[in-house]
């Protein structure tokens, strides 16, 4: 039975295949030289890994949700998010449509 959880995207067999190149590129960010090469020319770096035009647009727009929807695995996308200076709470806020402060407050309320 599928459950709809607002703000989440299920990583399925179908979109995993679409996200292979994206996830492979994000994994490459483990290497500092690759992070620097990406910063120098993001589009060229994306093309090197064979990202789709939609994925490249999402990279340029820094749209993590669109990257998830195009098959990005949250573990690998986290490596990209770090390049943007984002943390888990920033990302959670994006997924829920809340500000970071609201999202953080919600986490504290849930833990109380």
QUIVEN-V17650 format. One record per helix or strand. SS is the DSSP state (H for helix, E for strand). FROM is the first residue (numbers start at 1). TO is the last residue. If there is no record, write none. Layout:
ss={SS/SS}
from={FROM/FROM}
to={TO/TO}
This chain:
ss={H/H/H/H/H/H/H/H}
from={13/32/42/53/64/74/88/100}
to={28/40/48/60/69/83/96/111}
